Amino acid sequence: MKQRISTIFLKIVLMIIGLAVFAFCIFALPVFANNAIKIVPDTAFLKYPFLICMYAAMITFFFVIYQAIMLLGYIDRGEVFAGSSIKALKYIKISGIIITGLLYIAALPATYLVAEVDDAPGLIIIGFAFASIPLVMSAFVAVMQKLLQEAVDIKFENDFTV
């Protein structure tokens, strides 16, 4: 029962995070893009590619949230050591790599241009760190996926041994 309460809590947290990201996408992201153009008018041509990449990253992020909720559902049902859990981890890993790629494509060129105008080289490092977070998450999930796959293989072998 205690495990079920913790997974329900995690599902609620994931939904709150998803709602916060959705609100950011709807309200803050367009304002941010418009303000960036006002600050650095030379970057006006990057507005729509930036928004397209950011919205694509957010859609991928929502897919990650969905897969995480599905994974928690598998844990609730006791299906952790199944192919469906490994598949969910695989999708989360791939999505993290896609998000990193989209952030690199969209955010770093715009960050570079803003840093050049404002003469703030630290901004590029902050942008790089921000874009690297999903990549680190993907590496962690890849390790979890490999460990879970090995556990499933051992369980499969033990089922045939008995």
C-alpha positions as YAML, in Angstrom:
chain: A
units: angstrom
residues:
- id: 1
  name: MET
  ca: [0.00, 0.00, 0.00]
- id: 2
  name: LYS
  ca: [2.86, 2.36, 0.84]
- id: 3
  name: GLN
  ca: [4.37, 1.80, -2.62]
- id: 4
  name: ARG
  ca: [1.01, 2.61, -4.24]
- id: 5
  name: ILE
  ca: [0.78, 5.88, -2.30]
- id: 6
  name: SER
  ca: [4.25, 6.90, -3.45]
- id: 7
  name: THR
  ca: [3.47, 6.11, -7.09]
- id: 8
  name: ILE
  ca: [0.21, 8.07, -6.87]
- id: 9
  name: PHE
  ca: [2.17, 10.96, -5.37]
- id: 10
  name: LEU
  ca: [4.70, 10.77, -8.21]
- id: 11
  name: LYS
  ca: [1.89, 10.71, -10.79]
- id: 12
  name: ILE
  ca: [0.39, 13.83, -9.24]
- id: 13
  name: VAL
  ca: [3.79, 15.54, -9.25]
- id: 14
  name: LEU
  ca: [4.29, 14.62, -12.91]
- id: 15
  name: MET
  ca: [0.87, 16.03, -13.78]
- id: 16
  name: ILE
  ca: [1.61, 19.28, -11.93]
- id: 17
  name: ILE
  ca: [4.93, 19.57, -13.76]
- id: 18
  name: GLY
  ca: [3.13, 18.90, -17.04]
- id: 19
  name: LEU
  ca: [0.55, 21.60, -16.30]
- id: 20
  name: ALA
  ca: [3.30, 24.08, -15.39]
- id: 21
  name: VAL
  ca: [5.17, 23.35, -18.63]
- id: 22
  name: PHE
  ca: [1.92, 23.65, -20.59]
- id: 23
  name: ALA
  ca: [1.21, 27.04, -19.00]
- id: 24
  name: PHE
  ca: [4.77, 28.11, -19.81]
- id: 25
  name: CYS
  ca: [4.28, 27.07, -23.44]
- id: 26
  name: ILE
  ca: [1.01, 28.92, -23.80]
- id: 27
  name: PHE
  ca: [1.76, 32.11, -21.90]
- id: 28
  name: ALA
  ca: [5.49, 32.69, -21.36]
- id: 29
  name: LEU
  ca: [7.20, 31.27, -24.45]
- id: 30
  name: PRO
  ca: [5.60, 33.62, -27.02]
- id: 31
  name: VAL
  ca: [6.25, 36.60, -24.74]
- id: 32
  name: PHE
  ca: [9.85, 35.50, -24.32]
- id: 33
  name: ALA
  ca: [10.30, 35.25, -28.10]
- id: 34
  name: ASN
  ca: [8.78, 38.68, -28.67]
- id: 35
  name: ASN
  ca: [10.91, 40.28, -25.95]
- id: 36
  name: ALA
  ca: [14.05, 38.69, -27.37]
- id: 37
  name: ILE
  ca: [13.28, 40.31, -30.71]
- id: 38
  name: LYS
  ca: [12.84, 43.68, -29.03]
- id: 39
  name: ILE
  ca: [16.17, 43.32, -27.22]
- id: 40
  name: VAL
  ca: [18.07, 42.01, -30.26]
- id: 41
  name: PRO
  ca: [16.24, 43.02, -33.46]
- id: 42
  name: ASP
  ca: [18.83, 41.18, -35.57]
- id: 43
  name: THR
  ca: [17.38, 37.88, -34.32]
- id: 44
  name: ALA
  ca: [13.87, 38.46, -35.68]
- id: 45
  name: PHE
  ca: [14.42, 35.78, -38.32]
- id: 46
  name: LEU
  ca: [14.95, 33.21, -35.53]
- id: 47
  name: LYS
  ca: [11.58, 33.78, -33.84]
- id: 48
  name: TYR
  ca: [9.53, 31.16, -35.67]
- id: 49
  name: PRO
  ca: [12.25, 28.48, -35.95]
- id: 50
  name: PHE
  ca: [12.90, 29.00, -32.23]
- id: 51
  name: LEU
  ca: [9.21, 28.65, -31.35]
- id: 52
  name: ILE
  ca: [8.77, 25.61, -33.61]
- id: 53
  name: CYS
  ca: [11.74, 23.84, -32.02]
- id: 54
  name: MET
  ca: [10.68, 24.77, -28.50]
- id: 55
  name: TYR
  ca: [7.11, 23.56, -29.06]
- id: 56
  name: ALA
  ca: [8.45, 20.34, -30.60]
- id: 57
  name: ALA
  ca: [10.65, 19.89, -27.51]
- id: 58
  name: MET
  ca: [7.63, 20.50, -25.28]
- id: 59
  name: ILE
  ca: [5.53, 17.93, -27.17]
- id: 60
  name: THR
  ca: [8.35, 15.45, -26.72]
- id: 61
  name: PHE
  ca: [8.50, 16.42, -23.03]
- id: 62
  name: PHE
  ca: [4.78, 15.63, -22.67]
- id: 63
  name: PHE
  ca: [5.45, 12.24, -24.26]
- id: 64
  name: VAL
  ca: [8.12, 11.66, -21.59]
- id: 65
  name: ILE
  ca: [5.61, 12.61, -18.87]
- id: 66
  name: TYR
  ca: [3.11, 10.15, -20.38]
- id: 67
  name: GLN
  ca: [5.69, 7.37, -20.51]
- id: 68
  name: ALA
  ca: [6.73, 8.06, -16.90]
- id: 69
  name: ILE
  ca: [3.10, 7.85, -15.78]
- id: 70
  name: MET
  ca: [2.73, 4.59, -17.71]
- id: 71
  name: LEU
  ca: [5.90, 3.27, -16.03]
- id: 72
  name: LEU
  ca: [4.46, 4.14, -12.62]
- id: 73
  name: GLY
  ca: [1.30, 2.28, -13.61]
- id: 74
  name: TYR
  ca: [3.39, -0.78, -14.44]
- id: 75
  name: ILE
  ca: [4.99, -0.50, -11.00]
- id: 76
  name: ASP
  ca: [1.53, -0.33, -9.38]
- id: 77
  name: ARG
  ca: [0.44, -3.48, -11.22]
- id: 78
  name: GLY
  ca: [3.65, -5.33, -10.38]
- id: 79
  name: GLU
  ca: [4.79, -5.45, -14.01]
- id: 80
  name: VAL
  ca: [8.15, -3.80, -13.44]
- id: 81
  name: PHE
  ca: [10.09, -6.78, -14.78]
- id: 82
  name: ALA
  ca: [8.31, -6.86, -18.12]
- id: 83
  name: GLY
  ca: [9.03, -5.76, -21.65]
- id: 84
  name: SER
  ca: [6.58, -2.88, -21.37]
- id: 85
  name: SER
  ca: [8.68, -1.24, -18.64]
- id: 86
  name: ILE
  ca: [11.83, -1.58, -20.72]
- id: 87
  name: LYS
  ca: [9.98, -0.14, -23.72]
- id: 88
  name: ALA
  ca: [8.82, 2.87, -21.67]
- id: 89
  name: LEU
  ca: [12.40, 3.51, -20.52]
- id: 90
  name: LYS
  ca: [13.58, 3.23, -24.12]
- id: 91
  name: TYR
  ca: [11.05, 5.85, -25.23]
- id: 92
  name: ILE
  ca: [12.08, 8.15, -22.38]
- id: 93
  name: LYS
  ca: [15.75, 7.77, -23.35]
- id: 94
  name: ILE
  ca: [15.12, 8.54, -27.02]
- id: 95
  name: SER
  ca: [12.87, 11.47, -26.15]
- id: 96
  name: GLY
  ca: [15.58, 12.99, -23.96]
- id: 97
  name: ILE
  ca: [18.02, 12.82, -26.84]
- id: 98
  name: ILE
  ca: [15.46, 14.42, -29.15]
- id: 99
  name: ILE
  ca: [14.79, 17.22, -26.66]
- id: 100
  name: THR
  ca: [18.53, 17.88, -26.37]
- id: 101
  name: GLY
  ca: [18.81, 18.06, -30.13]
- id: 102
  name: LEU
  ca: [15.89, 20.44, -30.41]
- id: 103
  name: LEU
  ca: [17.26, 22.67, -27.67]
- id: 104
  name: TYR
  ca: [20.67, 22.73, -29.31]
- id: 105
  name: ILE
  ca: [19.13, 23.56, -32.66]
- id: 106
  name: ALA
  ca: [16.76, 26.22, -31.33]
- id: 107
  name: ALA
  ca: [18.19, 27.73, -28.20]
- id: 108
  name: LEU
  ca: [21.93, 27.81, -28.62]
- id: 109
  name: PRO
  ca: [22.13, 29.91, -31.81]
- id: 110
  name: ALA
  ca: [19.68, 32.42, -30.34]
- id: 111
  name: THR
  ca: [21.58, 32.38, -27.05]
- id: 112
  name: TYR
  ca: [24.82, 33.01, -28.91]
- id: 113
  name: LEU
  ca: [23.37, 36.04, -30.71]
- id: 114
  name: VAL
  ca: [21.95, 37.50, -27.50]
- id: 115
  name: ALA
  ca: [25.26, 36.88, -25.70]
- id: 116
  name: GLU
  ca: [27.16, 38.64, -28.49]
- id: 117
  name: VAL
  ca: [24.95, 41.72, -28.29]
- id: 118
  name: ASP
  ca: [24.93, 41.87, -24.49]
- id: 119
  name: ASP
  ca: [28.61, 40.86, -24.27]
- id: 120
  name: ALA
  ca: [27.75, 38.08, -21.82]
- id: 121
  name: PRO
  ca: [29.79, 34.94, -22.60]
- id: 122
  name: GLY
  ca: [28.44, 33.22, -19.48]
- id: 123
  name: LEU
  ca: [25.04, 33.12, -21.12]
- id: 124
  name: ILE
  ca: [26.32, 30.59, -23.64]
- id: 125
  name: ILE
  ca: [27.48, 28.30, -20.82]
- id: 126
  name: ILE
  ca: [24.08, 28.61, -19.15]
- id: 127
  name: GLY
  ca: [22.38, 27.75, -22.45]
- id: 128
  name: PHE
  ca: [24.69, 24.77, -22.92]
- id: 129
  name: ALA
  ca: [23.95, 23.54, -19.39]
- id: 130
  name: PHE
  ca: [20.20, 23.96, -19.92]
- id: 131
  name: ALA
  ca: [20.33, 22.00, -23.17]
- id: 132
  name: SER
  ca: [22.48, 19.26, -21.60]
- id: 133
  name: ILE
  ca: [20.02, 18.39, -18.84]
- id: 134
  name: PRO
  ca: [17.87, 16.09, -21.02]
- id: 135
  name: LEU
  ca: [21.01, 14.39, -22.32]
- id: 136
  name: VAL
  ca: [22.13, 13.59, -18.76]
- id: 137
  name: MET
  ca: [18.63, 12.32, -18.03]
- id: 138
  name: SER
  ca: [18.83, 10.09, -21.11]
- id: 139
  name: ALA
  ca: [22.15, 8.65, -19.96]
- id: 140
  name: PHE
  ca: [20.68, 7.87, -16.54]
- id: 141
  name: VAL
  ca: [17.60, 6.26, -18.09]
- id: 142
  name: ALA
  ca: [19.83, 4.21, -20.42]
- id: 143
  name: VAL
  ca: [21.64, 2.79, -17.38]
- id: 144
  name: MET
  ca: [18.30, 2.03, -15.71]
- id: 145
  name: GLN
  ca: [17.06, 0.40, -18.92]
- id: 146
  name: LYS
  ca: [20.15, -1.81, -19.12]
- id: 147
  name: LEU
  ca: [19.85, -2.85, -15.46]
- id: 148
  name: LEU
  ca: [16.16, -3.60, -15.84]
- id: 149
  name: GLN
  ca: [16.84, -5.61, -19.00]
- id: 150
  name: GLU
  ca: [19.45, -7.68, -17.14]
- id: 151
  name: ALA
  ca: [17.00, -8.23, -14.27]
- id: 152
  name: VAL
  ca: [14.31, -9.34, -16.72]
- id: 153
  name: ASP
  ca: [16.78, -11.72, -18.37]
- id: 154
  name: ILE
  ca: [17.75, -13.21, -15.00]
- id: 155
  name: LYS
  ca: [14.06, -13.56, -14.04]
- id: 156
  name: PHE
  ca: [13.37, -15.25, -17.39]
- id: 157
  name: GLU
  ca: [16.22, -17.71, -16.83]
- id: 158
  name: ASN
  ca: [15.08, -18.44, -13.28]
- id: 159
  name: ASP
  ca: [11.51, -19.09, -14.46]
- id: 160
  name: PHE
  ca: [12.82, -21.79, -16.79]
- id: 161
  name: THR
  ca: [15.13, -23.23, -14.12]
- id: 162
  name: VAL
  ca: [12.31, -23.99, -11.71]
...
